[in-house]
Amino acid sequence: MNTKNSFRTFIVAEAGVNHNGDIELAKKLIIEAAKAGADAVKFQTFKTDKIVTKFAELAEYQKSQLPDISSQYNMLKKLEINYEQHLELIEFCHKQGVIFMSTGFDIDSNNMLNSLGLEIFKIPSGEITNLPYLRQIGSFKKDTIVSTGMSTIGEIETAIDVLLSSGCKKSNIKVLHCSSQYPTPMDDVNLRSMLTIKNAFEVEVGYSDHTTGIEVAIAAVALGGKIIEKHLTLDKEMKGPDHKASINPDEFAKMVNGIRNIERALGRTKKCPNLVEIKNRDSIRKSIVAAKQIDIGEKFNYENITTKRPGTGLSPMFIDKIIGTASTKKYNKDDLITL
């Protein structure tokens, strides 16, 4: 991932666990992400026995989506992707022209992802206070994206310090603002927090979007976000923990198009007219012209001169210099005044 000194936003389609444990559904998500213009497709890698007890309850948003599932353990066990499936998805992403990414949720999973040659590691919000986890990711010395849902600014600072002390370069650390609500209400987005993170730690920032629409992700790019992550589903009505907080392929394509348009619109920092504007100036700006007939020797005043298009004559900015002076020639109405 190279977003340094680039106007191009790195767009991640968060497939997550929206494959519902079906490798063919995972491939369909990759196809749709590639068609929509995503740079990468990100899944989730975990060993259920390593990340949750058998008695951990579902989060509130998960309970509403999965009323017949009794625990996180039972939910996650059905969503694991094994080593061979990872190889299959990596190859499939390569053929589709997108980067394969996956968030590891435990030490063993991270080691597997590292052995598979992943160049980008994503730290999920829930692991930002997991010291052994952070040390491991930092030791990989690779591009590292940190999500900050549920975090205080102090927790973000500590996590970055751990990554740095473990071997990760600061230039490789990217931090995403996000809210761990699925979906996130607009009043809880707090998008300016992304700028707070950028200014506090002098790192590239972005936004992991859990809202139901696409406008906040586009706004994040306008504010300077360099990475956008958004959940993708084939059908929001599918059974699963994240489908409701995801967008469909058509919406994802519209988001990508909006982001690319914003990148073009942001342009350069120098304020100057472009070539088309220069060509339009004579048609749109005004010149000083005679408001009525003016005879030789008659003094110019606000009754006998005015300003009108085109802008091919004397600029109205010089009107104070000619008011009260005597005309050296005869003018008919609408003639351009000259010095």
C-alpha positions in Angstrom: 0.0 0.0 0.0 1.5 3.3 -1.1 -0.6 6.3 -0.3 2.3 8.6 0.6 2.3 11.8 -1.4 -0.5 10.5 -3.5 -3.9 12.0 -4.2 -5.4 8.5 -4.6 -7.4 7.1 -1.8 -6.9 3.5 -0.9 -10.3 1.9 -0.9 -10.9 -1.3 1.0 -14.0 -3.4 0.5 -14.6 -5.0 3.9 -16.0 -8.5 3.0 -15.3 -9.5 6.6 -17.5 -12.4 7.4 -20.2 -11.5 4.9 -19.2 -14.7 3.1 -21.3 -16.6 5.7 -18.7 -19.4 5.7 -19.2 -20.1 2.0 -16.0 -19.8 -0.1 -18.0 -19.3 -3.3 -19.9 -16.4 -1.8 -16.5 -15.0 -0.8 -15.4 -15.1 -4.4 -18.6 -13.3 -5.5 -17.8 -10.6 -3.0 -14.3 -10.3 -4.5 -15.7 -10.1 -8.1 -18.2 -7.3 -7.1 -15.5 -5.4 -5.2 -13.2 -5.4 -8.2 -16.0 -4.4 -10.5 -16.9 -1.5 -8.2 -13.3 -0.2 -8.2 -12.0 -1.3 -4.8 -8.2 -1.5 -4.3 -8.4 -4.3 -1.8 -10.8 -6.8 -0.4 -10.4 -7.6 3.3 -11.7 -10.7 5.1 -11.3 -11.7 8.8 -9.0 -14.5 10.0 -9.5 -16.1 13.4 -9.5 -19.3 15.3 -12.6 -19.2 17.3 -11.1 -21.2 20.2 -8.4 -18.5 20.5 -10.5 -15.4 20.6 -13.7 -16.1 22.6 -14.9 -18.2 25.4 -17.9 -20.5 24.8 -20.0 -18.4 27.1 -19.4 -14.9 25.6 -22.7 -13.3 24.6 -23.4 -11.7 21.3 -23.0 -8.0 21.0 -26.3 -6.1 21.0 -26.3 -5.5 17.2 -25.5 -9.2 16.6 -28.4 -10.3 18.7 -30.9 -8.5 16.5 -29.4 -10.1 13.4 -28.9 -13.6 14.8 -31.8 -14.3 17.2 -31.2 -18.1 17.0 -27.5 -18.0 17.8 -26.8 -18.4 21.5 -23.2 -17.2 21.7 -20.3 -15.5 19.9 -18.5 -18.9 19.8 -21.3 -20.5 17.9 -21.6 -17.6 15.5 -17.8 -17.4 14.8 -17.2 -21.1 14.5 -19.3 -21.1 11.3 -17.4 -18.2 9.8 -13.8 -19.4 10.0 -11.7 -19.6 6.9 -9.0 -22.3 6.8 -5.5 -22.2 5.4 -6.4 -23.7 2.1 -9.3 -21.4 1.6 -6.9 -18.4 2.3 -4.7 -19.6 -0.5 -7.6 -19.9 -2.8 -8.9 -16.4 -2.0 -5.5 -14.9 -2.4 -5.1 -16.4 -5.8 -8.6 -15.3 -6.8 -8.0 -11.7 -5.7 -4.8 -11.7 -7.8 -6.8 -12.8 -10.8 -9.4 -10.1 -10.2 -6.7 -7.4 -9.9 -7.3 -6.5 -6.2 -5.2 -6.9 -3.1 -6.1 -9.6 -0.6 -6.2 -8.4 3.0 -7.4 -10.0 6.1 -7.7 -8.9 9.7 -6.2 -11.5 12.1 -7.8 -11.7 15.5 -5.3 -13.9 17.3 -1.6 -14.6 17.4 -1.8 -17.8 15.4 -3.9 -16.2 12.7 -1.5 -13.3 12.4 1.5 -15.7 12.0 -0.4 -17.6 9.3 -1.2 -14.4 7.4 2.4 -13.3 7.7 3.5 -16.7 6.3 1.2 -16.2 3.4 3.1 -13.1 2.4 0.6 -10.4 3.3 2.1 -6.9 3.1 -0.6 -5.0 4.9 -1.8 -5.8 8.4 -5.1 -4.4 9.8 -5.5 -4.1 13.6 -9.2 -4.1 14.4 -10.6 -1.8 17.1 -11.1 -4.6 19.6 -7.3 -5.4 19.6 -6.0 -1.8 20.2 -5.5 -2.6 23.9 -4.1 -6.1 23.3 -0.4 -5.6 24.1 0.9 -9.1 22.9 -1.1 -8.7 19.7 0.3 -5.2 19.1 3.9 -6.3 19.7 3.5 -9.1 17.2 2.1 -6.9 14.5 4.8 -4.3 15.1 7.5 -7.0 14.8 6.3 -7.8 11.2 7.6 -4.3 10.2 5.0 -4.0 7.5 2.3 -1.5 6.5 -0.1 -1.4 9.5 -3.6 0.0 9.6 -5.1 0.7 13.0 -8.8 1.0 13.6 -9.8 3.1 16.6 -13.4 2.4 17.4 -14.1 2.6 21.2 -10.7 4.2 21.7 -9.6 7.2 23.6 -6.8 9.4 22.2 -4.5 8.1 25.0 -5.2 4.5 23.9 -4.3 5.3 20.3 -1.1 6.9 21.5 -0.1 3.9 23.5 -0.9 1.5 20.6 1.2 3.5 18.3 4.1 3.6 20.8 3.9 -0.2 21.1 4.0 -0.7 17.4 7.0 1.7 17.1 8.9 0.0 19.9 8.3 -3.4 18.3 9.9 -2.4 15.0 7.2 -0.8 12.9 8.2 2.4 11.2 6.0 5.4 11.8 5.7 6.0 8.0 4.1 2.5 7.8 1.4 3.3 10.4 -2.0 4.5 9.2 -4.8 5.2 11.6 -8.5 4.9 10.9 -11.2 6.8 12.8 -14.3 4.8 13.2 -17.2 4.2 15.5 -17.9 0.6 16.7 -21.7 0.8 16.1 -23.3 -1.3 13.4 -24.7 0.7 11.8 -23.4 4.1 13.1 -26.0 6.9 13.5 -24.9 10.2 11.8 -24.9 12.0 15.2 -22.2 9.5 16.4 -19.8 9.7 13.4 -17.7 12.6 14.8 -15.7 12.8 11.5 -13.6 15.7 12.7 -12.0 13.2 15.1 -10.1 11.9 12.1 -8.3 15.3 11.9 -7.6 15.2 15.6 -5.8 11.9 15.1 -3.9 13.2 12.1 -2.7 16.4 14.0 -1.9 14.5 17.2 0.2 11.8 15.8 1.3 13.1 12.4 0.2 9.9 10.6 -1.8 9.2 7.5 -5.5 8.8 8.5 -8.7 7.5 7.0 -12.1 6.3 8.0 -13.7 2.9 8.6 -17.3 3.6 7.8 -20.2 1.8 9.5 -22.9 4.2 8.5 -25.7 2.9 6.2 -24.9 5.4 3.4 -21.9 6.5 1.3 -21.8 10.2 1.9 -19.7 10.1 5.1 -17.0 8.0 3.4 -16.8 10.6 0.6 -16.7 13.4 3.1 -13.8 11.8 4.9 -11.8 11.9 1.7 -12.7 15.6 1.3 -11.3 16.2 4.8 -8.0 14.5 3.9 -8.6 10.8 4.6 -6.3 8.6 2.6 -7.9 5.2 3.4 -11.6 4.3 3.3 -12.9 1.0 4.5 -16.5 0.0 3.9 -18.4 -3.2 4.5 -19.7 -4.9 1.3 -22.5 -7.4 1.0 -24.4 -9.0 -1.9 -27.7 -8.6 0.0 -28.4 -6.6 3.2 -31.1 -9.1 4.1 -28.8 -12.0 4.3 -28.4 -13.7 7.7 -25.2 -12.7 9.4 -23.8 -10.1 11.9 -22.6 -7.4 9.5 -24.9 -7.5 6.5 -27.2 -4.7 7.8 -24.3 -2.4 8.3 -23.0 -3.0 4.8 -23.7 -1.6 1.3 -24.5 -3.5 -1.8 -22.3 -3.6 -5.0 -24.2 -0.8 -6.7 -23.8 1.5 -3.7 -20.1 0.6 -3.4 -19.5 1.5 -7.0 -21.3 4.9 -6.4 -19.1 5.5 -3.4 -15.9 4.7 -5.3 -17.0 7.0 -8.1 -17.8 9.8 -5.6 -14.4 9.4 -4.0 -12.6 9.5 -7.3 -14.5 12.6 -8.3 -13.7 14.3 -5.0 -10.0 13.5 -5.5 -10.1 15.2 -8.9 -12.0 18.1 -7.5 -9.6 18.7 -4.6 -6.9 19.5 -7.2 -4.0 21.7 -6.2 -3.4 24.0 -3.4 -2.4 27.0 -5.6 -5.2 29.4 -6.4 -5.0 30.4 -10.0 -7.4 30.4 -13.0 -7.3 27.3 -15.2 -7.1 27.6 -19.0 -10.8 27.4 -19.5 -11.4 30.2 -17.0 -8.8 32.4 -18.8 -10.7 31.9 -22.1 -14.0 32.8 -20.3 -12.7 36.0 -18.7 -13.4 38.3 -21.6 -17.0 37.1 -21.9 -17.8 37.2 -18.2 -15.9 40.1 -16.8 -16.8 43.8 -17.5 -15.2 46.9 -18.9 -15.8 50.6 -18.4 -18.2 51.8 -21.2 -20.1 54.9 -22.1 -23.5 55.0 -20.5 -24.5 57.6 -23.1 -22.9 59.9 -25.7 -19.8 61.7 -24.3 -18.3 64.6 -26.1 -14.6 65.7 -26.3 -13.7 67.6 -23.2 -16.6 66.3 -21.2 -15.6 65.1 -17.8 -16.3 61.4 -16.9 -18.7 60.9 -14.0 -21.0 58.1 -12.7 -23.8 59.3 -15.0 -22.0 59.1 -18.3 -19.9 55.9 -17.7 -20.8 52.5 -16.4 -19.5 48.9 -16.5 -20.7 46.2 -18.9 -19.6 43.0 -20.6 -17.4 42.1 -22.4 -14.2 42.4 -20.4 -12.0 43.3 -23.4 -11.6 47.0 -22.4 -10.5 49.0 -19.4 -11.0 47.1 -16.1 -13.6 48.6 -13.7 -10.8 48.6 -11.2 -9.5 51.8 -12.8 -12.8 53.7 -12.7 -11.6 55.9 -9.8 -8.6 57.0 -11.9 -10.8 58.4 -14.8 -13.7 59.9 -12.8 -13.3 63.7 -13.1 -10.9 63.6 -16.0 -11.8 65.0 -19.4 -12.6 62.8 -22.3 -10.1 63.2 -25.2 -12.5 61.7 -27.8 -16.1 61.3 -28.6 -17.9 58.2 -27.4 -21.3 56.7 -28.3 -23.3 54.7 -25.9 -21.7 51.3 -25.0 -18.3 52.3 -26.6 -15.4 51.0 -24.6 -13.6 53.8 -22.7 -9.9 54.0 -23.2 -7.2 56.0 -21.5 
